[in-house]
Amino acid sequence: MEGSSLRNTPSSSELTPTWAVAVPDKTTAYQFRLHTPREWTVIGLLVFIALGVIPLLNWLPDVESSLRLPDYLIPLFGKFACYAIVALAMDLIWGYAGILSLGHGVFFALGGYAMGMYLMRAIAGEGVYRSDLPDFMVFLDWKALPWYWYGFSNFGFALLMALAVPGILAYVFGFFAFRSRIRGVYFSIITQALTYAFMLLFFRNNTGFGGNNGLTDFKRLLSFSLQSPSTKLGLYLISVVTLLLVYLLCRYLVVSKLGRVLMAIRDAESRLMFCGYDTRQYKLFLWTVSAIMCGLAGALYVPQVGIINPSEMQPSNSIEMAIWVAVGGRGTLWGALVGAFLVNGAKSWCTGAFPDLWLYILGTLFVVITLFCPGGLVSLVRATGKPTSSTVP
Amino acid sequence: MNVLKPGLMKKHFSLPRFFTSKGWQSLFIAVASSLVVFVTSSTADLQTSLQGLGAANPSDIEQAVSAIGLLNDPAALPVLEALRDRRLRVDDKGALYIMNDDGTSTREAESSSPASIEGLQLRSPVINNVVRRTLLPVIAQLQLQSPDAAVRLTAAEELSKRPRAEAIEPMREALNKEKDTRVRTVLEVALAQMQLKSENPQERLEAIAMIHASGNLGLKPELEALVAKREDGSFAEPDPAVRQAAADAITSFERTQFFISSVGNLFYGLSLGSVLLLAALGLAITFGLMGVINMAHGEILMVGAYTTYVIQRLFQSYAPAAFDWYLLAAIPTAFSVCAVTGMILERSIIRFFYGRPLETLLATWGISLILIQSVRLLFGAQNVEVANPAWLSGGIEVLYGVVLPYSRIAIIFFVIMVVSLMWLLLQRTPIGLQVRAVTQNRPMASCMGIAAGRVDMWTFGLGSGLAGLGGVALSQLGNVGPELGQSYIIDSFMVVVLGGVGNIAGTVVGGLGLGMVNKLLEPLAGAVLGKISVLVFIVLFIQRRPQGLFALKGRLAEG
């Protein structure tokens, strides 16, 4: 399993020699390109594996054949792809702008809830009580749908909300936070409090999102049965394509001029402000984009795992997102991808194989990575290649 | 029915004979003295009624019981109780006997002198539920005159459960004489309940006045029933004056209730605030000194609580006699265990992170995961229970419905003591001076010859030790589990954010303020919404004062 999750990530030795791409040419105006041709080849290869080889291995060989990829792995890979999107979003804000959010779980979960609400509306009338309302509302003796549930029977609206709600929340929150120049650990702690507050809110039955149990028992997505393997494969493919698109968007952001400004914010914000940049706007933009990406990942995640509940908003989940990025290496997008697949692959395997030890492993990972390897695994690989002067705070 | 028939016959024969003998006798004496007339005639009535208890017909028995109730003479109690317990016997002449508790001997009902029943044809009077419904409140009513307050209390409770219009007068008398407040309260409740059902509006008004005067909040529902409307829209209470009185009483009750609950909330807020303060104090000091946020701080709190648990178990096993004093041993032990843990963490891990605050967050979070899992493997994932010592269990009831538990009072005093000691330590000792110097300007302090690294270690140990003390306090309030620290850590962070770092005053105000606001918002908005609004408030608050309530000013602020 660990091996298969690695299959989706760039094999580092191929990338290393050509890596330091976007160094601006001092003589000409700033120009950028997303990737060198060689990098494009690697990306194409990975996409081919993810979109071609894995589905084929799942479809073609016999059920008994050892070559066949078992069905249960497909939603798992899809889940990893969603986590990878979150890791990219985290890396964008932490690795490039130096803002550590310990509350990205809330954006992820809000996106998930929006999708979950659509899926709940899709099975209206099929619950235990045969009511038009979701079962938990009947259970609470509610007579009508709360206003904030209106429109969620429409898939397009739900998808829009999965992006808009996290985006608006992030914008409002970020507006106030960046305006008063909250940074560093203060910002991290306030974001943690944010996700904690939302968790408490969603745990309440009266909030109208199913309380403790959350939303579950989904059956159909746009009239495709969620139980059928082909839908699962389809969702996996969509997740991978989304991951690719999000990656390209992030890549575009960080190699563009905006990306240079962001890194300058990370490394010397005051100096940049003296140069006349309104760093607040840059941070707010990136923060909101990052939250929207998380919402998208959440919306893709929920139909594949079949449940969304407030425990997704636990502060510990959000901190884990930070460790994906830290393990892989922040400040490099592919590092975040490596980290997400590695840590989650290890988690899936360890919690099955020796559940008692997983927290030890995770805890040790936190300590060891931050203590000995602040640049993440990517920095180890790069150190063997050629020396870089990149400093990561 | 065949069995009963001989009894019926006997009744008809025995009653006339009774009147000829004792009735005439008493009439004679009545002529002699008017005072004695009253007494003896009532005695005679009592005896008549008592005889009636032996009747064969349950409805006759019921009448006799009612008559006794009207007489309100406690002398009838033994007989009534015997009737209730089916220990009353009647012979063929109608004389009553009571079986003693031993079940073999008997005594005469009237004189209580031992009597032999050999050769007598005895039967037990038949009582049904109708009789019992009268019998039990009458017994209770008579018991109100008992000298034993406990008996009176149960009697009053019985009467409030089985109201009986005829008992109102005797109850009122009893209430006038009653000294015991608990009995009084119950009696008032019972009496008012009965009177509220009275046909006479005047009596209902009196009842309302009595409820109002008693201040007994338990009676509020009765009053509310008066002002409520029936389903058809008419008022449950026809008389507007009575309704008005009831409404007034309700308003007054609501005011009292609000006052009482505010007092209670303030106290619980103070108590929550002091726990938060204990949890946040160490955090604020280490954060102020090293700019390091210790995410494992909550877990050190948990280690302190588990240390208390271990000490408690040790006392249970090896010194059960001194069990009540285990806390005195737990406090220094928890402090030292946590302080040592903190110093080890600081020397082995955290000192490498100075200047990298964000990574410290992640690393200390990792430490907290390791600590949680270790505790889970050592003590199990379930919560363990730490028993309060006897001198901390219970509480004082300051007002109706407001109980202040001793454990919470003790924690408040404990926190006052700890904070004062901390203040003395930081302001009045050379070590404190060094800590403050390093907090304000690390390089300059180092230049002046202060071993900043050693100060860091000691301060981290001190902060962790304080968390350990917080753990001891928490173990006295609730269960101890591996996730104990997690539930407090975010609140502690909020205290630090609110109060600013590195100074005790800010932490004190932040902690107590947050605790109070939390508890005061709870009744208004519910626990969760209260908490959320506090968080929103903090986010808005740091808009105005990003460095907390008590920001360091001037050059110090550059740190």
Interface residues (C-beta under 8 A of the other chain):
Chain A: W94 L100 L102 F173 F176 A177 R179 S180 R181 I182 G184 V185 Y186 S188 I189 I190 Q192 A193 L194 Y196 A197 L200 L201 F203 R204 P315 S316 I319 A322 I323 A326 D356 L359 Y360 L362 G363 T364 L365 F366 V367 I369 T370 L371 P374 P393
Chain B: G291 I293 I349 F352 F353 R356 P357 L358 E359 T360 L361 L362 A363 W365 G366 I367 S368 L369 I370 I372 Q373 L377 Q486 I490 F493 M494 V497 G526 V528 L529 K531 I532 L535 V536 I538 V539 L540 I542 Q543 R544 P546
